[in-house]
Amino acid sequence: MVEIAVLDDDNDFRGYMEDVLAEDQQYAVKVYAHPEDLFLAAEQRLPDIVLLDMKMGDFLGEQVLDQLLARWPKLCVIIVTGYPSLDDMRTALKRKAFDYLAKPFSLAKLRATLGNAIETFGLGRAAQDRLRERLGHRIKLLRVERDWSLKDVAAATKLSVSQISSIERGAHLPSLESFLAICKAFDRKPSEILAAIEF
């Protein structure tokens, strides 16, 4: 399940989003009328995606966006607005919003945007799947930085070329012993590599 939070002061729009997204078994949706309610809920359980209205009475969407990303820099925020402008879109994207949807938008457009976010952020996948992919990618980058072949890594780690290749592709997680051998070969602490993949 991908958890989506909708922050919008329009009660009809909140109800519509709740109904539309709840039809798809892939999403769990929660709606909020006030930014503080969203912040409190996010401290307990961070949503995967926030659909954020830009004009909410006394609250400016830009400020809410800045607060969300200051607290949770990796959060996927998609702007939704009934008052679209090119300048607002540029500003939102500069502030690290993932995308910008002008109301009214089609269900196809919403689904495509959510699909892109899920793909880009690796949402809805098990933690071990994300770990396997990120770790494999990081190990490959370390190898490329040193201009090593798979055979070079295999020789330095005493692992087989097929094992290294499988790990790099994200097909398999290395065993603890294999991971430590890889860290040693690249002269990195295990914590360094895990921090680099934000795990």
Summary of the structure (lengths in Angstrom):
residues: 199
radius of gyration: 20.9
end to end distance: 20.1
largest distance: 63.4
contacts: 577
relative contact order: 0.10
helix: 55%
strand: 16%
